[in-house]
Amino acid sequence: MTESDAASLTPNASAPPPRGRRRARRWRAPLAWGLLFGAVASATFVAIATASERQALWQVVRACVADYQLAGAPFPCLSVDLSGGNDRGYVVLRRPLGPPDTILAPTRKVVGLEDPWLQSPQAPNYFAAALDARALIVNATGTTPKLGRTALAVNSRFSRTQDQLHIHIGCLSSRARRMLDASAAALKVGAWGRVGALAPETAFWGWRTAQSNLDGVEPFRLAAERLSGKAADLGRMMIVVAGTRIAGRDELVVLVADVGVATPHGLVAAEEILDPDCSESARSSAAD
């Protein structure tokens, strides 16, 4: 599910529509789940079909957890991890219809990136789990995307269409990757610096980790620290973790951008910078 892809679920009527209509990859509302799984799923899916559209993802998460606990299967998700308990668990799923989009969502009710829970020491590193889940993506060449091409993204409260936190898992689009690769080496390790406009007319700031993993790096907390912990401002942000190649080695950069104000093209959403099935990345890697 993508946030702007998920805009087939009812969009936020109080905000301008997310841009990227030309690449719209949307769910077909909760009814799509009922149509696809109704014949084989339990009565749990009746609730999905009738739920508020902005709660559709949460209902799917609950269904996956229930199935996993009752039968040991993650259906309709790809995986369920409850090793840390329900409050610290997560699911990974792919939307059932249309172009691919793989996401990770907590099994705890977490509305979005502005939720104070994400700043607490009890919160797990959902981005680190999403990075591991990239193994579930198989690109056009039949391989898992390289770390240096991987990207994870969370939309702002203005451009999301689901009121349950979820991290999009894919690769950077070719344009966004070129912009990041051109500026990442100039970033100081462990500090914020300006990077290029990964999305048109949108300035991003980057925090260089100098690592190929997220051990000790909490992107939600880093974003909050940059904004002095102001939850209202945090809700305006898009948070991205992207791989890049610096001095011959792959490493990760945490990226944030204020996308709370619409540009002439609308609100920035994840599909502006993500290639969800890493097909662009596969073609680019073959050409390198």
C-alpha positions in Angstrom: 0.0 0.0 0.0 1.2 3.5 -0.7 -0.1 6.6 0.9 -0.8 8.2 -2.4 -1.3 4.8 -3.8 -3.7 4.2 -1.0 -5.6 7.2 -2.0 -8.2 5.0 -3.5 -9.1 4.9 0.1 -10.7 8.2 1.0 -8.1 11.0 0.9 -7.8 13.6 3.6 -10.5 16.1 2.6 -8.9 18.9 4.6 -5.7 18.9 2.6 -4.9 19.3 -1.1 -4.6 16.0 -2.9 -1.2 14.3 -3.0 0.6 14.9 -6.3 1.9 12.2 -8.5 -1.5 11.5 -10.1 0.3 10.4 -13.3 1.8 7.6 -11.3 -1.2 6.9 -9.0 -1.0 3.5 -7.6 -4.0 3.2 -5.3 -5.8 0.6 -3.4 -9.3 -0.1 -4.5 -10.7 0.7 -1.0 -11.4 -1.9 1.7 -13.8 -3.6 -0.6 -10.8 -4.8 -2.7 -9.7 -6.9 0.3 -13.2 -8.3 0.7 -13.4 -9.3 -2.9 -10.0 -10.8 -3.0 -10.0 -12.7 0.2 -13.7 -13.1 1.2 -14.0 -16.6 -0.2 -11.2 -17.9 1.8 -10.8 -15.7 4.8 -12.7 -15.7 8.1 -15.4 -13.3 9.1 -12.6 -10.9 10.1 -12.6 -9.6 6.6 -16.2 -8.5 6.8 -15.0 -5.9 9.2 -12.4 -4.8 6.6 -15.0 -4.3 3.9 -17.2 -2.2 6.1 -14.5 -0.3 8.1 -13.8 3.4 7.7 -11.6 3.7 4.6 -8.9 5.5 6.6 -8.8 2.5 9.0 -8.6 -0.2 6.3 -4.9 -0.8 6.8 -5.4 -1.2 10.5 -8.1 -3.7 9.9 -5.8 -5.7 7.6 -3.0 -5.6 10.3 -5.5 -7.0 12.9 -6.6 -9.7 10.5 -2.9 -10.8 9.8 -2.2 -10.9 13.6 -5.3 -12.9 14.3 -4.6 -15.4 11.6 -1.0 -15.7 12.8 -2.0 -16.2 16.4 -4.7 -18.8 15.5 -3.1 -20.7 12.6 0.5 -19.7 12.5 0.1 -18.2 9.0 0.6 -14.4 8.2 -2.2 -14.3 5.6 -3.0 -11.9 4.0 0.4 -10.4 5.0 3.8 -11.6 3.9 5.1 -11.9 7.4 4.1 -11.2 11.0 6.7 -10.6 13.8 5.4 -10.7 17.3 8.7 -11.6 19.0 8.6 -8.4 21.0 4.9 -8.7 21.8 1.9 -7.1 20.2 2.9 -3.6 21.3 6.3 -4.0 19.6 5.4 -6.2 16.7 4.9 -5.5 13.0 3.6 -6.9 9.8 4.9 -6.7 6.2 2.4 -6.8 3.4 1.9 -6.1 -0.3 -1.3 -4.6 -1.7 -3.3 -7.3 -3.4 -4.2 -5.4 -6.6 -2.4 -3.2 -9.1 1.3 -2.3 -9.2 3.4 -3.6 -6.3 3.9 -1.7 -3.1 5.5 -3.4 0.0 5.0 -1.8 3.4 5.7 -2.5 7.1 3.1 -1.5 9.7 3.2 -1.8 13.5 0.8 -4.2 15.2 0.2 -1.5 17.8 -2.2 1.3 16.9 0.1 4.1 15.8 -1.6 6.8 13.8 1.4 8.3 12.1 4.9 9.7 12.4 3.8 12.4 14.8 2.7 9.8 17.4 4.6 10.4 20.7 5.0 6.6 21.0 7.7 6.6 18.3 9.9 8.9 20.5 9.6 6.6 23.6 12.4 4.2 24.5 9.8 1.3 24.3 9.3 1.8 20.6 11.2 -0.6 18.3 13.2 0.6 15.4 10.6 0.1 12.7 12.9 1.5 10.0 15.5 -1.2 10.9 12.8 -3.9 10.5 11.7 -2.4 7.2 15.3 -2.4 6.0 15.5 -6.1 6.7 12.2 -6.7 5.0 13.6 -5.5 1.7 14.6 -9.1 1.2 10.9 -9.7 0.3 11.2 -7.5 -2.8 12.4 -9.2 -5.9 13.2 -6.8 -8.8 13.0 -7.4 -12.5 16.3 -9.3 -12.5 15.0 -11.7 -9.9 17.3 -10.4 -7.2 16.9 -8.4 -4.0 17.8 -4.7 -4.4 21.2 -3.7 -3.3 21.5 -1.6 -0.1 22.8 1.3 -2.1 19.5 1.4 -4.1 17.1 0.7 -1.2 14.8 3.4 0.1 12.2 3.5 3.0 9.7 6.3 3.3 6.9 7.5 5.6 4.5 10.2 4.4 3.4 13.3 6.4 0.0 13.5 8.0 -1.1 15.7 5.1 -0.4 13.2 2.3 -1.1 9.9 4.0 -4.5 8.4 3.4 -4.3 5.7 6.1 -4.4 6.4 9.9 -2.0 3.7 10.7 1.8 4.2 10.5 3.4 2.4 7.6 6.8 2.5 6.0 7.1 2.1 2.2 9.8 -0.3 1.2 11.4 0.0 -2.3 14.2 1.8 -4.1 14.9 5.5 -4.9 13.6 6.6 -8.3 16.4 7.2 -10.8 16.0 11.0 -10.4 16.0 11.0 -6.6 19.0 8.6 -6.5 21.0 10.9 -8.8 20.3 13.9 -6.6 21.3 12.0 -3.5 24.4 10.5 -4.9 25.6 13.9 -6.1 25.3 15.5 -2.6 25.7 12.6 0.0 29.5 12.6 0.1 29.5 16.3 1.1 27.4 15.5 4.3 29.2 15.3 7.6 28.9 12.1 9.4 26.3 12.4 12.2 25.1 15.8 11.2 22.4 17.4 9.2 23.1 19.0 5.8 21.3 20.1 2.7 20.8 17.7 -0.1 19.2 18.1 -3.5 15.5 18.4 -4.3 14.8 14.6 -4.4 11.2 15.6 -5.3 10.5 18.7 -7.5 10.5 21.9 -5.6 11.1 20.1 -2.3 14.3 20.7 -0.2 15.6 17.7 1.7 18.0 17.6 4.6 20.2 14.6 5.1 21.9 13.0 8.1 24.8 10.7 7.1 25.1 7.5 9.2 28.3 6.2 7.7 26.7 2.7 8.3 25.2 0.0 6.2 22.6 -0.7 8.9 20.5 1.3 11.4 22.1 0.0 14.6 21.8 2.9 17.1 20.1 5.1 14.4 16.5 6.0 15.1 15.1 8.0 12.1 11.9 9.1 13.9 13.9 10.4 16.9 16.4 12.1 14.6 13.7 13.9 12.8 12.1 15.0 16.1 15.5 16.2 17.4 16.0 18.3 14.3 12.6 19.9 15.0 13.2 20.2 18.7 10.6 17.5 19.3 7.6 19.6 18.1 5.0 17.0 17.3 2.9 19.5 15.3 5.9 20.2 13.0 6.9 16.6 12.9 3.6 15.8 11.3 4.5 18.0 8.4 7.6 16.0 7.6 8.3 13.2 5.1 11.0 10.9 6.5 13.1 8.7 4.2 16.0 6.4 4.8 17.9 5.8 1.6 21.0 3.9 0.6 23.8 5.6 -1.4 27.3 4.8 -2.4 30.1 6.9 -0.9 33.8 6.3 -1.4 33.1 2.9 -2.8 30.9 1.6 0.0 27.2 1.5 0.5 25.8 3.4 3.5 22.5 4.9 4.7 21.3 8.5 4.9 18.3 9.7 6.9 16.4 12.3 4.9 13.6 14.7 6.0 11.6 17.3 4.2 8.9 19.7 5.2 6.0 18.8 2.9 3.2 20.4 4.9 2.7 23.1 2.3 1.5 22.3 -1.2 3.8 23.2 -4.1 2.3 24.3 -7.4 2.2 20.5 -8.2 0.4 19.6 -5.0 1.6 17.8 -1.8 4.6 15.6 -2.0 4.0 12.0 -1.3 6.2 8.9 -1.3 5.6 7.9 -4.9 7.4 11.1 -6.0 10.8 9.6 -5.0 10.1 5.8 -4.7 10.3 3.0 -7.2 8.2 0.5 -5.3 9.2 -2.7 -7.1 12.8 -1.5 -7.8 12.4 -2.0 -11.6 14.1 1.3 -12.3 16.9 0.3 -10.0 17.3 -3.0 -11.8 17.6 -1.4 -15.2 20.0 1.2 -13.9 22.2 -1.5 -12.3 22.3 -3.5 -15.5 23.4 -0.4 -17.4 26.2 0.5 -14.9 
